[in-house]
Amino acid sequence: MSTVHTLPLHLRFGDEDSYGHVNNVRYFQFLEDARVQLMSRPAGGVCFMDTVDPDHYTLVGRQEIEYLAPLNFSTVPAAVDLWTTAVGVSSFDLGYAVRDRIGSAGSVTSAIAATTMVLVSRSTGRPVRLSGTQKDILGSWQGEPVPFRRARAR
């Protein structure tokens, strides 16, 4: 199985701003939509979201995006490529590439991005350890670091 998952992104005409391209703020919604789709898909028979019990949830701890080219409205779905770049004790990093067309070898990458997600206890508000099953699922999506032009500070 490929570690990079490509998810369709159906653009709306209203995603474009007065400059005639998709507004930069919309990209964060695209990342969230792709993340929720992937985490709700079975991986080895289990969805990541099904492994998160009611006393826990995942929160965004950090997001970074680098815009590379304008993305314009089209009735042809765009694409979000998504993969895991790191798995820690209570957090994990995801990498993304937003492309203008799904299923096209000639598509243009509009943005690359990274998100750090943290598993948190609802009752204490503190980070908690990822389970072995959660780490296995995330590990099955493992790919390369996001190729930002400027390296992320750690």
SVG drawing of the C-alpha trace seen along z (x, -y; Angstrom):
<svg xmlns="http://www.w3.org/2000/svg" viewBox="-19 -41 35 46">
<polyline fill="none" stroke="black" stroke-width="0.4" points="0.0,0.0 1.3,-3.5 2.1,-5.7 0.8,-8.7 -3.0,-8.9 -4.6,-11.1 -8.0,-12.5 -10.2,-14.4 -10.8,-18.1 -14.0,-19.5 -13.5,-23.3 -16.4,-25.7 -16.6,-28.8 -16.9,-30.8 -13.4,-29.5 -11.9,-32.1 -11.3,-35.6 -11.2,-39.0 -7.8,-38.2 -9.3,-35.3 -7.6,-32.4 -8.4,-30.2 -7.9,-32.3 -5.0,-31.3 -7.2,-30.8 -9.3,-28.1 -6.2,-25.9 -6.4,-25.2 -9.9,-23.9 -8.7,-21.7 -6.0,-20.2 -8.6,-19.5 -11.1,-17.9 -8.3,-15.6 -7.1,-14.7 -10.6,-13.8 -11.2,-11.7 -8.0,-9.8 -8.3,-9.3 -11.9,-7.9 -10.7,-5.3 -9.9,-1.8 -6.2,-1.0 -5.7,2.7 -9.4,3.0 -9.4,0.2 -10.0,-3.5 -7.7,-5.8 -10.7,-7.8 -12.3,-4.5 -9.2,-4.1 -9.7,-7.4 -12.0,-6.8 -14.6,-9.4 -12.2,-10.8 -9.6,-11.8 -9.4,-13.9 -6.8,-15.1 -5.9,-18.8 -3.8,-20.8 -0.6,-21.8 1.1,-23.4 0.5,-24.1 2.8,-25.4 2.1,-26.0 4.1,-27.1 2.2,-28.5 3.8,-27.5 1.3,-28.4 -2.2,-29.8 -5.1,-27.4 -8.1,-28.3 -11.6,-27.1 -12.4,-24.1 -15.1,-21.5 -12.4,-18.9 -11.5,-17.9 -8.2,-19.1 -6.2,-16.7 -4.7,-16.6 -1.9,-14.2 -1.5,-13.2 1.0,-11.1 2.6,-10.8 6.0,-12.3 6.7,-11.5 5.1,-9.7 6.0,-10.7 4.9,-9.7 1.7,-11.8 1.8,-13.6 2.3,-12.9 3.1,-15.0 1.3,-14.9 2.5,-16.1 0.4,-17.4 0.6,-18.5 -2.3,-20.4 -2.5,-19.9 -4.7,-21.5 -6.0,-18.2 -6.6,-14.7 -5.3,-11.8 -3.2,-13.9 0.5,-13.4 0.7,-17.1 -0.9,-18.6 0.7,-21.6 1.4,-21.6 -0.2,-24.7 1.0,-24.3 2.8,-22.0 2.0,-21.9 2.6,-20.1 0.4,-19.7 1.4,-18.4 -1.5,-16.7 -1.6,-16.0 -3.7,-13.3 -5.2,-15.0 -7.3,-14.0 -10.7,-15.8 -10.7,-15.6 -7.2,-16.9 -6.4,-18.9 -3.0,-17.2 -1.3,-15.2 -1.6,-11.4 0.4,-8.6 -0.6,-7.2 -1.6,-3.6 0.3,-0.8 -2.6,-0.5 -2.7,-4.2 1.1,-4.2 0.7,-1.2 -1.9,-3.0 0.1,-6.2 3.2,-4.2 1.5,-2.6 1.1,-6.1 4.8,-7.0 6.5,-9.0 9.1,-11.6 9.4,-14.9 7.6,-17.9 10.2,-19.5 9.8,-23.1 12.2,-25.5 13.2,-26.7 13.7,-24.0 11.3,-23.9 12.8,-24.9 12.6,-22.2"/>
</svg>
